[in-house]
Amino acid sequence: MNYQDYITIEPDKRGGKPCIRGMRITVYDVLDSLASDMTEAEILEDFPDLTHEDIRACLAFAADRERKLLMVVA
């Protein structure tokens, strides 16, 4: 998955945090929901503008960021 097609970073939106498709929903919002044991269906119900692909993009973004963090530290 190419998360760059879904994740946007705009300095004037949500303080420059990574957001989904230019909306005000951040990657953090989705990851925090997943971490609090919400199901994908519950997240999509809470954020009706999101899609299954948006959630996958958030996970891919987080995985890529983690991989880059480990490369810098190592």
N, C-alpha and C positions, 0 to 999 in steps of 0.2 A: 504494500500500500504506500502511495506517495502522500504522506500527511500534509505536505506543503500545499496541496490542492484544497485543503480544508482549514488549516490553521493560519491565522493572520496575526500580525503584530503591528499595531498602529499606535504611535506615541500618544495621540490624543484620545485614545479609547481605553478605558479601564487601566489607566496608568502605564500603558505599554505592555500589559500582560498578554500572553498568547490567548487569542479568542478563536471562536469557531465561525468560519465564513463571514467575518466582518461583523458578527452580532456582538452583543455585550455579554454573551455567555463565555466564560473562560474555560480553558483546559482544566484549571484547578477546580472549578465548579463540578465538572464531570468526574474528575478523578476522586475528589472528596466524596461525592455521592457513591461512587463504586466502593471506596474504602469504608464507607459507613454501612456497607452490606445492602445497598439498594440494588434491585435487579435492573436490567436494561429496560424492561417494560415500565418500571416505576420512574426511571430517569426520563424516558421519552414522554411519560404522562406529565411529569413536572415541567419539562422543557419541550413543549409540543413542536417547536421549530427545529429540533434536532432530529437526526436520522441515525440509523444503525451505523452507517459509514462515518458519521461525525464522532461517535463514541470510539470506533476502531481507530480513527485518526488521532484521538487524544491519547490512546494507549501507545500507538506507534511513536507519537511525539515524545511521550515520557520515556519510552525505551531508548530512543535515539539520544535524548538528553542525558540519560543515565550512562549510556555507552560512552559518550563524549566526555562526561565528567570523570569516568574511570580512566580514560586515556590521558587526561591532563594530570591527574594525581599520580598515576603510575610512573 
